[in-house]
Protein backbone atom coordinates (compact mmCIF):
# COMPACT_ATOMS: atom_id res chain seq x y z
CA UNK A 1 0.00 0.00 0.00
CA UNK A 2 2.85 2.35 0.90
CA UNK A 3 4.54 1.63 -2.43
CA UNK A 4 1.31 2.50 -4.28
CA UNK A 5 1.01 5.83 -2.44
CA UNK A 6 4.64 6.67 -3.24
CA UNK A 7 4.04 5.85 -6.92
CA UNK A 8 1.00 8.13 -6.97
CA UNK A 9 3.01 10.94 -5.33
CA UNK A 10 5.71 10.64 -8.01
CA UNK A 11 3.11 10.67 -10.80
CA UNK A 12 1.15 13.65 -9.42
CA UNK A 13 3.41 16.45 -10.84
CA UNK A 14 3.23 14.89 -14.32
CA UNK A 15 -0.56 14.58 -14.11
CA UNK A 16 -0.85 18.22 -13.04
CA UNK A 17 1.38 19.31 -15.94
CA UNK A 18 -0.65 17.33 -18.46
CA UNK A 19 -3.90 18.72 -17.08
CA UNK A 20 -2.91 22.33 -17.89
CA UNK A 21 -1.83 21.62 -21.47
CA UNK A 22 -4.35 22.73 -24.15
CA UNK A 23 -6.26 20.04 -26.01
CA UNK A 24 -4.76 18.55 -29.14
CA UNK A 25 -4.86 21.02 -32.04
CA UNK A 26 -5.00 24.04 -29.70
CA UNK A 27 -1.29 24.57 -29.14
CA UNK A 28 -0.44 28.16 -30.12
CA UNK A 29 2.09 28.57 -32.91
CA UNK A 30 4.93 31.09 -32.77
CA UNK A 31 3.51 32.78 -35.85
CA UNK A 32 0.20 33.41 -34.10
CA UNK A 33 1.94 34.75 -31.02
CA UNK A 34 4.08 37.27 -32.91
CA UNK A 35 1.53 38.73 -35.34
CA UNK A 36 -0.20 41.97 -34.46
CA UNK A 37 -2.43 44.52 -36.16
CA UNK A 38 -0.47 47.63 -37.14
CA UNK A 39 -1.71 51.05 -38.29
CA UNK A 40 0.29 53.61 -40.27
CA UNK A 41 -0.95 57.06 -41.28
CA UNK A 42 0.31 59.09 -44.24
CA UNK A 43 -1.30 61.96 -46.12
CA UNK A 44 -5.05 61.39 -46.38
CA UNK A 45 -4.74 57.72 -45.58
CA UNK A 46 -4.41 55.16 -42.85
CA UNK A 47 -3.22 51.65 -43.67
CA UNK A 48 -4.03 48.81 -41.28
CA UNK A 49 -2.44 45.36 -41.69
CA UNK A 50 -1.18 42.28 -39.84
CA UNK A 51 2.55 42.18 -39.21
CA UNK A 52 5.02 40.06 -37.28
CA UNK A 53 6.52 41.99 -34.37
CA UNK A 54 9.72 40.02 -34.95
CA UNK A 55 10.32 41.86 -38.23
CA UNK A 56 11.11 45.52 -37.62
CA UNK A 57 10.78 48.02 -40.46
CA UNK A 58 11.60 51.63 -41.27
CA UNK A 59 8.96 53.81 -42.88
CA UNK A 60 9.17 56.57 -45.45
CA UNK A 61 6.53 58.64 -47.25
CA UNK A 62 6.45 60.23 -50.70
CA UNK A 63 3.90 62.26 -52.66
CA UNK A 64 3.54 63.08 -56.34
CA UNK A 65 1.28 64.91 -58.78
CA UNK A 66 0.59 64.52 -62.49
CA UNK A 67 -2.21 65.16 -65.00
CA UNK A 68 -3.96 63.20 -67.71
CA UNK A 69 -5.99 65.52 -69.91
CA UNK A 70 -8.32 67.43 -67.58
CA UNK A 71 -7.83 64.95 -64.73
CA UNK A 72 -5.41 65.72 -61.92
CA UNK A 73 -3.74 62.64 -60.42
CA UNK A 74 -2.22 62.58 -56.94
CA UNK A 75 -0.21 59.74 -55.42
CA UNK A 76 0.57 59.14 -51.74
CA UNK A 77 3.09 56.36 -51.09
CA UNK A 78 4.14 54.66 -47.86
CA UNK A 79 7.20 52.37 -47.94
CA UNK A 80 7.89 49.84 -45.18
CA UNK A 81 11.47 48.61 -45.58
CA UNK A 82 12.99 45.85 -43.47
CA UNK A 83 15.46 47.23 -40.92
CA UNK A 84 17.68 44.15 -41.31
CA UNK A 85 17.44 43.51 -45.08
CA UNK A 86 16.96 46.57 -47.29
CA UNK A 87 16.04 44.40 -50.28
CA UNK A 88 12.73 43.59 -48.54
CA UNK A 89 10.06 46.28 -48.69
CA UNK A 90 6.33 46.80 -49.10
CA UNK A 91 5.17 49.98 -50.80
CA UNK A 92 1.53 51.02 -50.43
CA UNK A 93 0.49 53.70 -52.91
CA UNK A 94 -2.90 55.34 -53.25
CA UNK A 95 -3.57 57.01 -56.60
CA UNK A 96 -6.46 59.49 -56.56
CA UNK A 97 -8.21 61.15 -59.49
CA UNK A 98 -9.90 64.57 -59.51
CA UNK A 99 -12.65 63.30 -61.84
CA UNK A 100 -14.69 60.12 -61.59
CA UNK A 101 -14.43 57.83 -64.61
CA UNK A 102 -15.09 54.05 -64.72
CA UNK A 103 -12.01 53.60 -66.90
CA UNK A 104 -9.78 54.56 -63.96
CA UNK A 105 -10.63 51.41 -62.00
CA UNK A 106 -11.79 48.83 -64.54
CA UNK A 107 -10.14 45.43 -64.96
CA UNK A 108 -7.98 46.39 -67.93
CA UNK A 109 -6.66 49.52 -66.18
CA UNK A 110 -5.77 47.51 -63.07
CA UNK A 111 -3.99 44.84 -65.13
CA UNK A 112 -2.09 47.49 -67.09
CA UNK A 113 -1.02 49.23 -63.86
CA UNK A 114 0.14 45.94 -62.32
CA UNK A 115 2.11 45.04 -65.45
CA UNK A 116 3.77 48.45 -65.77
CA UNK A 117 4.68 48.43 -62.06
CA UNK A 118 6.43 45.08 -62.45
CA UNK A 119 8.27 46.29 -65.54
CA UNK A 120 9.45 49.47 -63.77
CA UNK A 121 10.68 47.25 -60.93
CA UNK A 122 12.95 45.34 -63.29
CA UNK A 123 10.76 42.25 -63.65
CA UNK A 124 11.29 40.51 -66.97
CA UNK A 125 10.50 36.79 -66.46
CA UNK A 126 7.44 34.68 -65.68
CA UNK A 127 5.00 37.54 -65.23
CA UNK A 128 1.55 36.28 -64.22
CA UNK A 129 -1.59 38.30 -63.46
CA UNK A 130 -4.68 36.89 -61.76
CA UNK A 131 -7.95 38.24 -60.39
CA UNK A 132 -8.33 38.37 -56.61
CA UNK A 133 -10.42 40.01 -53.90
CA UNK A 134 -8.73 42.58 -51.68
CA UNK A 135 -10.77 44.22 -48.92
CA UNK A 136 -13.73 42.43 -50.50
CA UNK A 137 -13.28 44.30 -53.79
CA UNK A 138 -12.33 42.90 -57.18
CA UNK A 139 -8.72 43.59 -58.01
CA UNK A 140 -5.71 41.89 -59.54
CA UNK A 141 -2.47 40.44 -58.23
CA UNK A 142 0.67 39.84 -60.24
CA UNK A 143 4.18 38.50 -59.77
CA UNK A 144 7.37 37.94 -61.70
CA UNK A 145 11.14 37.55 -61.43
CA UNK A 146 13.47 40.53 -61.46
CA UNK A 147 16.43 40.40 -63.81
CA UNK A 148 19.22 39.59 -63.29
CA UNK A 149 18.83 38.84 -59.55
CA UNK A 150 15.92 36.40 -59.82
CA UNK A 151 14.20 38.18 -56.95
CA UNK A 152 10.41 37.68 -56.88
CA UNK A 153 8.30 40.84 -56.95
CA UNK A 154 4.58 40.92 -56.07
CA UNK A 155 2.01 43.54 -57.04
CA UNK A 156 -1.66 43.99 -56.15
CA UNK A 157 -4.04 46.63 -57.52
CA UNK A 158 -7.62 47.30 -56.42
CA UNK A 159 -10.16 50.15 -56.07
CA UNK A 160 -10.11 52.13 -52.82
CA UNK A 161 -13.09 54.01 -51.38
CA UNK A 162 -12.49 57.74 -51.76
CA UNK A 163 -14.34 61.03 -51.67
CA UNK A 164 -13.09 64.40 -52.84
CA UNK A 165 -13.76 67.42 -50.62
CA UNK A 166 -14.62 70.56 -52.55
CA UNK A 167 -15.97 73.97 -51.42
CA UNK A 168 -19.33 72.95 -52.85
CA UNK A 169 -19.46 69.70 -50.89
CA UNK A 170 -18.19 66.13 -50.93
CA UNK A 171 -17.91 64.42 -54.31
CA UNK A 172 -17.45 60.74 -55.01
CA UNK A 173 -14.26 60.14 -56.92
CA UNK A 174 -11.89 57.34 -57.91
CA UNK A 175 -8.84 55.96 -56.15
CA UNK A 176 -6.63 52.96 -56.78
CA UNK A 177 -4.59 51.07 -54.20
CA UNK A 178 -1.25 49.77 -55.48
CA UNK A 179 0.81 47.41 -53.31
CA UNK A 180 4.34 46.40 -54.34
CA UNK A 181 6.19 43.79 -52.26
CA UNK A 182 9.63 42.20 -52.35
CA UNK A 183 9.03 40.32 -49.10
CA UNK A 184 8.59 36.54 -49.15
CA UNK A 185 5.20 35.01 -50.10
CA UNK A 186 4.13 34.40 -46.47
CA UNK A 187 4.62 38.04 -45.41
CA UNK A 188 3.09 39.34 -48.64
CA UNK A 189 -0.01 37.15 -48.37
CA UNK A 190 -0.51 38.03 -44.70
CA UNK A 191 -0.35 41.70 -45.67
CA UNK A 192 -2.74 41.40 -48.63
CA UNK A 193 -5.23 39.28 -46.68
CA UNK A 194 -5.40 41.82 -43.86
CA UNK A 195 -4.78 45.21 -45.50
CA UNK A 196 -7.30 48.04 -45.12
CA UNK A 197 -6.73 51.43 -46.72
CA UNK A 198 -8.95 54.07 -45.09
CA UNK A 199 -9.35 57.74 -45.98
CA UNK A 200 -8.91 59.86 -42.85
CA UNK A 201 -8.85 63.41 -44.30
PyMOL commands that set and color helices and strands:
alter all, ss='L'
color gray80, all
select helices_A, chain A and resi 2-20+30-34+102-104+107-120+185-194
alter helices_A, ss='H'
color red, helices_A
select strands_A, chain A and resi 35-42+45-52+57-68+71-82+89-97+123-134+137-146+152-159+163-166+169-172+175-181+196-199
alter strands_A, ss='S'
color yellow, strands_A
deselect
rebuild
show_as cartoon
